[in-house]
Structures are given as structure tokens and as C-alpha cells.
Amino acid sequence: MSLLLTAAMVLALGGQDRGPPATPDPDAANRLADVVISGESLKSQTEAFVAQLAAPPERRGLARWAGRVCVGAVNIRPDIAQAVIDRVSELALDLHLRIGDPGCTPNVVVIFTENAPALADAMVEHDPAAFHLGVGGLDRGRAALQTFRTSDAPVRWWHVSMPVIGASGQRAIRMPGDSEPIYVPGEGIVNRGRPISDNLNKVIIVLDVSKLGDVTLPQLTDYVGMVAMAQIDPEGETAAFDTVMNLFEDPQGTPGLSDWDALYLQALYNGPRERVNPDAQAADIARILRRASRAQERAERVTP
């Protein structure tokens, strides 16, 4: 059963809003942080940032989208739904992802409700297979799912990922019902590497309209876009960092997606397709920041 159908049955909705994405900003992918940090300070800050932000399933790498991204938004005015769809699609295009055609089956499902705990609990109860595929390591586990069902946060989300063989994109693990073994090349004495990557399979995002406060629509769509593109820890302690994830703790000081957020996504999606671990993610962000710092210094030297 599709996630939107599940939501519709629980909410008794009349339909789904989906439309073409907005035209992406051609400069968005090239923006770098306006931050100059060096040496151990840069290393420690990026490591701490990634440690608080990243939330892969246990013993898995950080997942990212590989195929088409199709965004659906329900239970809200059409203009607001379209704004969410456009912004998430824009971020996906900035990361060189493909967007599903109109009418595609959403794999990013954004649901607005006035009682998020009740809706989340009912959705999991009604269609548990949408949240747990029957194999460990594809989501954050039972405790995290219970938090998804009962949290009082304004926004909650649930990611499901799938390890795949890098060269072919085929599943790298057996699923319930599979009768044939899964062959993963690259193992053995000569080549002990496993060309495995973790791909996002679906993201479910539930927003409690009674708790959104005074945040603006652009702020909210940036927040939704961030958790749609990456496995973000809902319990991460991010107050020390410039990130959109601080939106509901400091709405006035969080205008939207930050340079650090953009760098995080760039490092995640621009790296090799093999499995990404948080240490490698932090190192990639640090390298991008160092390049930004050097570019800024060169620009300042040539500016009269």
C-alpha cells in the first residue's frame, strides 16, 4: 500500500497535491560557506557538526537518494503543498538528482495534521510494513520508531534506506520472500572491498500545524527539504551550529538552510558512491570549507 494511501485512509483526505518543481537556482550548488576556519578548529567543528546531524541506521552508512525523487504533500492548502513540493524538488535538483514526473508515486511524503502523535501512531499501526521492511539495518529501529509515534515535536520524520551493489544498483541484502542468495562482488582475498552504497528508499515527514508557531513558509520548506535529503537525527544537539535544524528552538535566528547545511548535503551527494560513514562526511565538509577559505583569500588579494 502506498504511503499516501495510508495517510489518506487515516486522515480521510480527499486527494494529494503534486506539481512540477520550481526552476532551480543555477548558483545554489556552487555556494560555499562564508566561514574562515583552519586547522584543528575546522576539523573538530566539522566532526562535531556531523556527529550531531547524521543518523544512519546501526552498522550502515549514510544514505542518499540515487533514483528519482517524487514529493507528495497532503492535508494542507494547495498553495502551501505546492511550495513544499517545489522547495524539496529544488534542493534535489541542486544535488543533481532526478525529479519524478507529475503523477509519480511519492517516495518523499509530507503530511500536515493537527495531531501528529495520533496520526503517526495510527499510520504505523495501519501499515507497519511502510515503516519497517522486515530486515534490520534499513531504519533506525524500534526505539526510534516509538519516538516517531509519540514525540511532541512540531516535525517528525522517518527514513527507510536500502544497501545496494554500487555497480548495478541491485539490492545487496536478502529480503523476506527471497529464495535466491544475493551475490556481492568484490569480496575475497584479492579484493576485500565491498562496493556497497546505501540509498534512501522513502521518507515520511509529519508536521503538526498546531505547533509550528510563527515560522515562515520559506523557513519551513527549507527545514523539510533538509530532512528529506538526508538522514538527520531528530534528537541531535545542534544549538552550537548554524543550521536550519535549530528552527523551532530559535526561529528568529534561523532564516533557513544555512551554508553549513548546504555543505553537508554537497559533501554527502558529491562524494564517491560507495558507503559513506560520518567520519568521511566530516572530512569532506572540512575539505570544502578549506577550499572556500582559500578561494575567499584569493578573491580578497585581487580585489582593489
VOBA-1610 file (N, C-alpha, C; in pm, whole numbers, padded with zeros to 5 digits, always signed):
BEGIN
Met+00085-00119+00000Met+00000+00000+00000Met+00088+00124+00000Ser+00055+00225-00082Ser+00136+00345-00089Ser+00122+00425+00039Leu+00226+00505+00069Leu+00222+00587+00190Leu+00112+00690+00184Leu+00091+00748+00066Leu-00016+00847+00055Leu-00153+00783+00077Leu-00170+00661+00029Leu-00297+00593+00051Leu-00316+00564+00199Thr-00209+00524+00265Thr-00217+00502+00409Thr-00258+00630+00480Ala-00192+00740+00446Ala-00225+00868+00509Ala-00369+00907+00479Ala-00411+00884+00357Ala-00547+00921+00319Ala-00650+00841+00397Met-00622+00713+00416Met-00717+00630+00489Met-00724+00672+00635Val-00611+00712+00692Val-00611+00753+00832Val-00676+00890+00847Leu-00646+00980+00754Leu-00696+01117+00763Leu-00830+01138+00694Ala-00871+01041+00612Ala-00990+01056+00528Ala-00976+01179+00440Leu-00863+01186+00371Leu-00834+01300+00284Leu-00906+01286+00152Gly-00917+01400+00085Gly-00981+01399-00045Gly-00884+01384-00159Gly-00756+01402-00138Gly-00663+01390-00250Gly-00524+01433-00213Gln-00441+01447-00314Gln-00299+01476-00300Gln-00265+01592-00389Asp-00176+01679-00340Asp-00128+01790-00421Asp+00012+01757-00469Arg+00031+01769-00599Arg+00163+01748-00655Arg+00174+01829-00782Gly+00289+01887-00806Gly+00305+01968-00926Gly+00449+01970-00969Pro+00479+02036-01080Pro+00616+02043-01127Pro+00701+02127-01035Pro+00829+02096-01021Pro+00915+02172-00931Pro+00944+02310-00986Ala+00982+02399-00895Ala+01024+02531-00938Ala+01158+02523-01009Thr+01190+02623-01089Thr+01318+02627-01160Thr+01430+02646-01060Pro+01532+02559-01059Pro+01638+02570-00959Pro+01727+02690-00983Asp+01786+02738-00876Asp+01884+02846-00884Asp+02015+02787-00934Pro+02068+02829-01050Pro+02189+02767-01105Pro+02311+02789-01019Asp+02308+02888-00931Asp+02425+02915-00847Asp+02418+02844-00713Ala+02304+02781-00682Ala+02286+02726-00548Ala+02388+02619-00516Ala+02420+02532-00613Ala+02512+02421-00587Ala+02655+02469-00569Asn+02684+02593-00611Asn+02820+02643-00603Asn+02844+02732-00482Arg+02739+02759-00403Arg+02757+02846-00288Arg+02840+02774-00182Leu+02934+02844-00125Leu+03018+02788-00020Leu+03003+02873+00105Ala+03034+02815+00217Ala+03014+02885+00344Ala+03101+03008+00354Asp+03043+03113+00409Asp+03117+03236+00432Asp+03181+03226+00570Val+03265+03126+00583Val+03328+03096+00711Val+03476+03071+00687Val+03560+03127+00770Val+03703+03102+00759Val+03748+03037+00889Ile+03776+02909+00882Ile+03823+02833+00997Ile+03942+02751+00948Ser+04034+02719+01033Ser+04150+02645+00986Ser+04196+02546+01093Gly+04281+02454+01046Gly+04349+02361+01136Gly+04254+02275+01216Glu+04294+02250+01342Glu+04218+02161+01427Glu+04079+02216+01458Ser+04065+02349+01461Ser+03933+02407+01487Ser+03834+02362+01381Leu+03874+02369+01255Leu+03788+02325+01146Leu+03757+02177+01158Lys+03860+02098+01184Lys+03842+01953+01194Lys+03745+01918+01307Ser+03767+01976+01423Ser+03683+01940+01538Ser+03540+01989+01520Gln+03523+02108+01461Gln+03388+02161+01444Gln+03309+02081+01341Thr+03373+02044+01232Thr+03301+01965+01132Thr+03267+01826+01184Glu+03359+01766+01258Glu+03330+01635+01317Glu+03213+01644+01414Ala+03211+01748+01497Ala+03102+01764+01592Ala+02970+01792+01521Phe+02975+01872+01415Phe+02855+01904+01338Phe+02794+01778+01279Val+02877+01698+01214Val+02828+01574+01152Val+02779+01477+01259Ala+02849+01469+01371Ala+02809+01377+01477Ala+02670+01409+01529Gln+02635+01537+01537Gln+02504+01575+01587Gln+02395+01566+01481Leu+02434+01578+01354Leu+02335+01582+01246Leu+02303+01443+01191Ala+02405+01362+01169Ala+02388+01236+01095Ala+02321+01129+01179Ala+02229+01055+01117Ala+02157+00949+01188Ala+02134+00829+01098Pro+02241+00759+01058Pro+02222+00637+00978Pro+02175+00523+01067Pro+02111+00421+01008Pro+02080+00302+01088Pro+02208+00239+01142Glu+02194+00163+01247Glu+02309+00099+01308Glu+02381+00009+01208Arg+02513+00021+01204Arg+02601-00057+01119Arg+02579-00031+00969Arg+02520+00081+00935Arg+02502+00119+00795Arg+02568+00254+00770Gly+02588+00283+00641Gly+02642+00413+00605Gly+02532+00516+00592Leu+02575+00640+00570Leu+02480+00748+00545Leu+02417+00728+00407Ala+02286+00729+00403Ala+02215+00703+00278Ala+02185+00833+00204Arg+02166+00822+00074Arg+02130+00937-00010Arg+02041+00887-00123Trp+01971+00978-00184Trp+01888+00943-00298Trp+01974+00911-00419Ala+01934+00810-00494Ala+02005+00774-00617Ala+01911+00778-00737Gly+01789+00732-00721Gly+01693+00734-00831Gly+01612+00862-00832Arg+01494+00855-00890Arg+01409+00973-00897Arg+01349+01005-00760Val+01338+01134-00733Val+01274+01182-00611Val+01136+01235-00649Cys+01035+01182-00583Cys+00897+01224-00610Cys+00836+01271-00478Val+00796+01396-00472Val+00749+01458-00349Val+00597+01470-00352Gly+00533+01430-00243Gly+00389+01448-00227Gly+00360+01519-00097Ala+00260+01606-00095Ala+00220+01677+00026Ala+00068+01671+00038Val+00019+01640+00158Val-00125+01620+00177Val-00175+01693+00301Asn-00308+01714+00302Asn-00382+01766+00416Asn-00348+01911+00447Ile-00324+01989+00342Ile-00293+02131+00358Ile-00341+02203+00233Arg-00353+02334+00241Arg-00395+02411+00125Arg-00305+02385+00006Pro-00362+02382-00115Pro-00281+02350-00234Pro-00161+02441-00253Asp-00172+02570-00222Asp-00059+02660-00242Asp+00056+02628-00147Ile+00023+02589-00024Ile+00128+02551+00071Ile+00189+02418+00031Ala+00105+02323-00008Ala+00156+02194-00053Ala+00251+02213-00171Gln+00215+02299-00264Gln+00299+02321-00381Gln+00431+02385-00344Ala+00429+02477-00245Ala+00553+02540-00200Ala+00648+02437-00141Val+00594+02342-00064Val+00677+02235-00006Val+00734+02148-00118Ile+00649+02108-00210Ile+00693+02024-00321Ile+00801+02094-00403Asp+00779+02221-00432Asp+00875+02295-00514Asp+01011+02306-00445Arg+01011+02337-00315Arg+01138+02358-00246Arg+01216+02227-00231Val+01148+02119-00195Val+01218+01991-00183Val+01271+01947-00319Ser+01191+01966-00423Ser+01235+01931-00558Ser+01352+02018-00602Glu+01349+02145-00565Glu+01459+02235-00600Glu+01589+02190-00535Leu+01583+02153-00408Leu+01703+02102-00341Leu+01753+01976-00408Ala+01662+01888-00446Ala+01702+01765-00514Ala+01771+01796-00647Leu+01718+01891-00722Leu+01781+01929-00848Leu+01918+01991-00825Asp+01931+02072-00720Asp+02061+02131-00687Asp+02165+02023-00658Leu+02120+01908-00611Leu+02210+01796-00581Leu+02221+01700-00698His+02174+01744-00815His+02184+01669-00941His+02103+01540-00938Leu+01994+01542-00864Leu+01903+01429-00863Leu+01794+01449-00968Arg+01728+01341-01004Arg+01617+01348-01099Arg+01485+01359-01022Ile+01391+01430-01083Ile+01261+01452-01022Ile+01157+01370-01097Gly+01068+01306-01023Gly+00963+01227-01085Gly+00866+01312-01164Asp+00810+01254-01268Asp+00711+01324-01350Asp+00581+01341-01272Pro+00497+01436-01313Pro+00366+01451-01249Pro+00290+01318-01249Gly+00232+01286-01135Gly+00160+01160-01121Gly+00244+01046-01069Cys+00373+01070-01044Cys+00460+00964-00992Cys+00417+00926-00850Thr+00459+00809-00808Thr+00430+00763-00672Thr+00530+00826-00576Pro+00485+00906-00481Pro+00580+00978-00394Pro+00664+00884-00309Asn+00793+00915-00302Asn+00881+00849-00205Asn+00925+00947-00096Val+00890+01074-00111Val+00900+01174-00004Val+00757+01219+00025Val+00705+01178+00138Val+00565+01205+00172Val+00561+01304+00289Val+00501+01419+00266Val+00491+01525+00366Val+00344+01538+00405Ile+00315+01518+00533Ile+00176+01514+00581Ile+00157+01620+00689Phe+00059+01707+00669Phe+00023+01807+00769Phe-00096+01755+00850Thr-00095+01783+00979Thr-00203+01737+01065Thr-00210+01826+01188Glu-00323+01823+01257Glu-00340+01898+01381Glu-00307+01813+01503Asn-00279+01686+01483Asn-00245+01597+01594Asn-00145+01495+01543Ala-00018+01534+01540Ala+00085+01449+01481Ala+00105+01317+01556Pro+00107+01316+01690Pro+00124+01186+01757Pro+00014+01086+01722Ala-00110+01133+01718Ala-00220+01042+01686Ala-00210+00991+01543Leu-00175+01081+01450Leu-00162+01039+01311Leu-00046+00942+01293Ala+00071+00975+01350Ala+00188+00889+01335Ala+00160+00751+01393Asp+00100+00747+01510Asp+00069+00619+01572Asp-00028+00538+01487Ala-00129+00604+01433Ala-00228+00534+01351Ala-00167+00484+01221Met-00078+00561+01160Met-00015+00519+01036Met+00071+00395+01057Val+00150+00395+01165Val+00234+00278+01192Val+00148+00157+01224Glu+00042+00178+01298Glu-00049+00068+01332Glu-00118+00013+01208His-00157+00102+01118His-00234+00062+01000His-00147-00007+00895Asp-00023+00041+00879Asp+00064-00012+00773Asp+00208-00022+00824Pro+00236-00115+00916Pro+00371-00124+00974Pro+00478-00152+00871Ala+00444-00221+00762Ala+00545-00253+00660Ala+00597-00129+00589Ala+00524-00019+00594Ala+00572+00104+00534Ala+00687+00165+00614Phe+00699+00125+00740Phe+00799+00183+00828Phe+00912+00085+00860His+00886-00042+00853His+00988-00143+00879His+00969-00256+00778Leu+01071-00279+00695Leu+01058-00373+00584Leu+01083-00518+00623Gly+01103-00543+00751Gly+01122-00681+00795Gly+01266-00724+00804Val+01359-00633+00779Val+01503-00662+00786Val+01569-00552+00869Gly+01656-00591+00960Gly+01725-00492+01040Gly+01824-00409+00959Gly+01851-00289+01006Gly+01951-00204+00943Gly+01900-00116+00831Leu+01769-00120+00803Leu+01713-00035+00697Leu+01647+00090+00755Asp+01634+00095+00885Asp+01578+00211+00954Asp+01646+00220+01090Arg+01604+00315+01172Arg+01673+00338+01299Arg+01623+00251+01413Gly+01534+00158+01387Gly+01498+00060+01487Gly+01372+00091+01566Arg+01337-00002+01653Arg+01210+00004+01724Arg+01200+00123+01819Ala+01308+00152+01890Ala+01303+00263+01986Ala+01280+00395+01914Ala+01349+00414+01801Ala+01331+00537+01724Ala+01191+00544+01664Leu+01137+00429+01623Leu+01001+00428+01568Leu+00899+00462+01676Gln+00923+00417+01797Gln+00833+00452+01907Gln+00837+00602+01932Thr+00956+00660+01923Thr+00969+00806+01938Thr+00893+00877+01827Phe+00904+00826+01704Phe+00829+00883+01593Phe+00679+00882+01622Arg+00631+00779+01685Arg+00488+00766+01713Arg+00442+00857+01826Thr+00529+00887+01921Thr+00485+00954+02044Thr+00544+01092+02065Ser+00639+01134+01985Ser+00707+01261+02005Ser+00608+01378+02003Asp+00642+01484+02077Asp+00562+01606+02072Asp+00629+01714+01988Ala+00726+01675+01905Ala+00798+01771+01821Ala+00705+01827+01713Pro+00730+01951+01669Pro+00649+02008+01560Pro+00661+01930+01429Val+00780+01873+01406Val+00803+01795+01284Val+00870+01664+01324Arg+00824+01555+01269Arg+00887+01424+01290Arg+00907+01360+01153Trp+01005+01272+01144Trp+01035+01210+01015Trp+01086+01068+01034Trp+01074+00991+00927Trp+01117+00850+00929Trp+01178+00816+00794His+01304+00772+00798His+01375+00732+00676His+01383+00580+00667Val+01369+00529+00548Val+01397+00388+00518Val+01499+00386+00406Ser+01606+00309+00425Ser+01713+00302+00324Ser+01733+00158+00281Met+01816+00141+00178Met+01843+00008+00124Met+01989+00001+00079Pro+02067-00096+00130Pro+02202-00115+00078Pro+02197-00177-00061Val+02274-00121-00153Val+02273-00170-00291Val+02415-00194-00338Ile+02429-00278-00440Ile+02558-00302-00503Ile+02589-00183-00593Gly+02703-00120-00568Gly+02732+00006-00634Gly+02725+00002-00785Ala+02780-00102-00847Ala+02788-00107-00993Ala+02653-00124-01058Ser+02565-00203-00998Ser+02438-00236-01062Ser+02318-00168-00999Gly+02331-00126-00874Gly+02216-00070-00804Gly+02120-00174-00752Gln+02156-00303-00764Gln+02070-00410-00714Gln+02084-00423-00562Arg+01979-00475-00500Arg+01983-00494-00355Arg+02103-00578-00314Ala+02164-00539-00203Ala+02281-00611-00153Ala+02247-00703-00037Ile+02121-00711+00000Ile+02079-00798+00110Ile+01954-00875+00068Arg+01933-00986+00135Arg+01812-01065+00110Arg+01696-01005+00188Met+01579-01008+00126Met+01458-00959+00189Met+01363-01075+00213Pro+01268-01059+00304Pro+01170-01166+00326Pro+01103-01207+00195Gly+01102-01337+00170Gly+01043-01388+00046Gly+01145-01420-00061Asp+01269-01370-00049Asp+01372-01401-00147Asp+01411-01547-00136Ser+01424-01613-00249Ser+01464-01754-00248Ser+01608-01772-00293Glu+01660-01676-00368Glu+01796-01687-00420Glu+01893-01605-00335Pro+02017-01651-00323Pro+02117-01573-00249Pro+02152-01445-00325Ile+02203-01349-00251Ile+02250-01223-00310Ile+02401-01229-00323Tyr+02451-01209-00445Tyr+02595-01210-00468Tyr+02647-01067-00467Val+02743-01041-00380Val+02806-00909-00372Val+02949-00922-00421Pro+02984-00864-00537Pro+03120-00876-00589Pro+03218-00798-00503Gly+03346-00833-00520Gly+03449-00757-00452Gly+03498-00820-00324Glu+03439-00932-00283Glu+03484-00999-00163Glu+03590-01103-00198Gly+03668-01142-00102Gly+03769-01243-00125Gly+03908-01192-00090Ile+04010-01276-00114Ile+04146-01241-00074Ile+04202-01129-00159Val+04178-01134-00291Val+04237-01034-00380Val+04176-00897-00358Asn+04044-00890-00355Asn+03976-00762-00338Asn+03876-00776-00225Arg+03916-00727-00109Arg+03832-00744+00009Arg+03729-00632+00024Gly+03730-00535-00066Gly+03634-00426-00057Gly+03495-00469-00098Arg+03396-00406-00042Arg+03257-00433-00077Arg+03200-00306-00139Pro+03176-00304-00270Pro+03126-00183-00335Pro+02978-00160-00305Ile+02951-00131-00179Ile+02813-00116-00133Ile+02786+00032-00104Ser+02668+00078-00142Ser+02623+00210-00101Ser+02484+00196-00042Asp+02445+00295+00036Asp+02313+00294+00099Asp+02227+00401+00034Asn+02116+00359-00025Asn+02026+00451-00094Asn+01900+00474-00011Leu+01855+00598-00009Leu+01726+00626+00052Leu+01615+00561-00030Asn+01522+00502+00040Asn+01409+00434-00024Asn+01279+00513-00009Lys+01259+00571+00109Lys+01141+00655+00133Lys+01166+00742+00255Val+01097+00855+00260Val+01100+00944+00375Val+00957+00987+00405Ile+00918+00974+00529Ile+00785+01016+00575Ile+00805+01131+00672Ile+00744+01245+00644Ile+00759+01365+00727Ile+00620+01410+00770Val+00600+01422+00900Val+00471+01462+00955Val+00488+01594+01029Leu+00407+01693+00993Leu+00413+01826+01053Leu+00287+01852+01134Asp+00306+01897+01257Asp+00194+01929+01345Asp+00166+02078+01334Val+00059+02115+01264Val+00033+02257+01237Val+00002+02333+01365Ser-00039+02264+01470Ser-00069+02332+01596Ser+00057+02373+01671Lys+00175+02324+01624Lys+00300+02352+01694Lys+00403+02423+01608Leu+00362+02470+01491Leu+00459+02534+01402Leu+00491+02676+01443Gly+00409+02735+01528Gly+00439+02869+01578Gly+00440+02973+01469Asp+00536+03064+01478Asp+00544+03177+01385Asp+00646+03156+01273Val+00688+03034+01250Val+00785+03012+01143Val+00721+03046+01009Thr+00802+03098+00918Thr+00752+03134+00786Thr+00753+03013+00694Leu+00679+03024+00585Leu+00676+02913+00490Leu+00814+02886+00429Pro+00892+02988+00389Pro+01027+02958+00339Pro+01115+02887+00442Gln+01106+02929+00568Gln+01183+02860+00672Gln+01140+02713+00681Leu+01010+02692+00683Leu+00958+02556+00700Leu+00994+02467+00582Thr+00986+02519+00461Thr+01018+02435+00345Thr+01167+02402+00341Asp+01253+02492+00388Asp+01395+02459+00398Asp+01418+02347+00499Tyr+01350+02355+00611Tyr+01361+02253+00716Tyr+01317+02117+00661Val+01202+02114+00596Val+01151+01990+00538Val+01247+01938+00432Gly+01301+02028+00350Gly+01395+01987+00247Gly+01520+01922+00303Met+01569+01974+00414Met+01690+01918+00475Met+01665+01775+00520Val+01555+01750+00589Val+01531+01615+00639Val+01485+01522+00527Ala+01438+01577+00416Ala+01401+01493+00302Ala+01524+01442+00228Met+01631+01519+00228Met+01751+01485+00151Met+01852+01402+00229Ala+01845+01402+00362Ala+01948+01334+00441Ala+01889+01277+00569Gln+01955+01175+00621Gln+01914+01111+00747Gln+01960+01199+00863Ile+01870+01283+00911Ile+01902+01379+01016Ile+01852+01326+01150Asp+01933+01344+01253Asp+01898+01297+01387Asp+01797+01393+01450Pro+01675+01349+01478Pro+01577+01439+01539Pro+01613+01480+01681Glu+01707+01410+01741Glu+01748+01442+01877Glu+01888+01502+01882Gly+01942+01541+01766Gly+02075+01599+01762Gly+02081+01733+01834Glu+02191+01757+01904Glu+02211+01883+01977Glu+02287+01979+01886Thr+02213+02060+01813Thr+02272+02144+01708Thr+02277+02292+01743Ala+02246+02328+01867Ala+02238+02470+01903Ala+02370+02544+01879Ala+02482+02474+01887Ala+02612+02540+01870Ala+02647+02565+01724Phe+02563+02520+01631Phe+02596+02528+01489Phe+02492+02610+01413Asp+02536+02662+01301Asp+02447+02737+01212Asp+02377+02638+01121Thr+02256+02601+01157Thr+02182+02500+01080Thr+02033+02526+01090Val+01963+02492+00984Val+01817+02507+00983Val+01750+02417+01086Met+01822+02318+01136Met+01765+02228+01235Met+01737+02297+01368Asn+01785+02420+01385Asn+01756+02497+01506Asn+01628+02580+01492Leu+01553+02559+01385Leu+01440+02647+01352Leu+01342+02662+01468Phe+01302+02553+01530Phe+01196+02563+01630Phe+01248+02602+01767Glu+01378+02597+01789Glu+01437+02648+01912Glu+01470+02797+01898Asp+01503+02841+01777Asp+01542+02981+01755Asp+01494+03028+01618Pro+01363+03047+01602Pro+01311+03085+01469Pro+01364+03218+01420Gln+01386+03313+01510Gln+01436+03444+01467Gln+01581+03436+01419Gly+01658+03347+01477Gly+01799+03335+01440Gly+01826+03229+01337Thr+01722+03171+01279Thr+01737+03063+01181Thr+01658+03099+01056Pro+01717+03177+00966Pro+01642+03222+00848Pro+01608+03110+00750Gly+01684+03002+00751Gly+01658+02893+00659Gly+01780+02805+00645Leu+01790+02737+00533Leu+01903+02648+00507Leu+02033+02728+00515Ser+02126+02685+00597Ser+02250+02759+00618Ser+02358+02712+00522Asp+02468+02787+00519Asp+02583+02745+00439Asp+02634+02609+00486Trp+02635+02588+00617Trp+02682+02459+00668Trp+02588+02346+00626Asp+02459+02372+00626Asp+02365+02271+00578Asp+02391+02237+00432Ala+02410+02341+00351Ala+02436+02320+00208Ala+02565+02241+00188Leu+02667+02273+00267Leu+02793+02200+00258Leu+02775+02054+00298Tyr+02697+02031+00400Tyr+02671+01894+00444Tyr+02609+01813+00330Leu+02509+01870+00264Leu+02443+01799+00155Leu+02537+01782+00036Gln+02617+01885+00005Gln+02712+01873-00105Gln+02811+01760-00079Ala+02864+01756+00044Ala+02962+01652+00077Ala+02899+01514+00069Leu+02773+01503+00110Leu+02705+01374+00107Leu+02682+01326-00036Tyr+02640+01416-00123Tyr+02599+01375-00258Tyr+02710+01383-00361Asn+02814+01459-00336Asn+02921+01473-00435Asn+03034+01373-00416Gly+03029+01296-00308Gly+03136+01201-00281Gly+03120+01074-00362Pro+03213+00980-00347Pro+03204+00851-00417Pro+03075+00779-00380Arg+03029+00692-00470Arg+02904+00624-00448Arg+02914+00513-00343Glu+03037+00478-00303Glu+03049+00374-00202Glu+02992+00423-00069Arg+02977+00330+00022Arg+02917+00360+00152Arg+02987+00478+00219Val+02906+00569+00271Val+02957+00690+00336Val+02945+00673+00487Asn+03054+00699+00558Asn+03045+00698+00704Asn+03059+00841+00757Pro+03013+00866+00880Pro+03016+01003+00932Pro+03154+01065+00936Asp+03259+00986+00962Asp+03394+01041+00963Asp+03433+01094+00826Ala+03400+01018+00721Ala+03429+01064+00586Ala+03348+01187+00552Gln+03224+01192+00600Gln+03139+01309+00576Gln+03201+01433+00638Ala+03247+01422+00761Ala+03310+01536+00828Ala+03436+01581+00754Ala+03515+01484+00708Ala+03636+01518+00634Ala+03603+01589+00504Asp+03497+01546+00435Asp+03458+01611+00310Asp+03414+01755+00335Ile+03335+01777+00440Ile+03291+01913+00471Ile+03411+02001+00504Ala+03506+01946+00580Ala+03625+02023+00614Ala+03703+02061+00490Arg+03714+01969+00394Arg+03786+02000+00271Arg+03715+02110+00192Ile+03582+02102+00185Ile+03507+02205+00112Ile+03525+02340+00179Leu+03522+02343+00312Leu+03541+02469+00383Leu+03681+02525+00360Arg+03781+02438+00358Arg+03917+02486+00333Arg+03928+02545+00193Arg+03865+02479+00094Arg+03866+02533-00042Arg+03795+02668-00046Ala+03685+02679+00027Ala+03612+02807+00030Ala+03698+02916+00091Ser+03771+02880+00198Ser+03857+02978+00263Ser+03968+03025+00170Arg+04030+02930+00098Arg+04137+02969+00005Arg+04083+03054-00108Ala+03965+03019-00159Ala+03905+03098-00267Ala+03874+03239-00219Gln+03826+03251-00095Gln+03796+03383-00041Gln+03924+03465-00026Glu+04031+03402+00022Glu+04157+03474+00037Glu+04211+03521-00097Arg+04200+03437-00201Arg+04246+03478-00334Arg+04164+03595-00386Ala+04033+03588-00364Ala+03946+03697-00411Ala+03980+03827-00341Glu+04012+03820-00212Glu+04046+03941-00139Glu+04178+04000-00185Arg+04272+03914-00227Arg+04402+03964-00273Arg+04391+04039-00405Val+04301+03995-00493Val+04290+04058-00625Val+04191+04173-00626Thr+04113+04188-00520Thr+04016+04298-00515Thr+04088+04428-00484Pro+04073+04531-00570Pro+04143+04658-00545Pro+04086+04729-00423
//
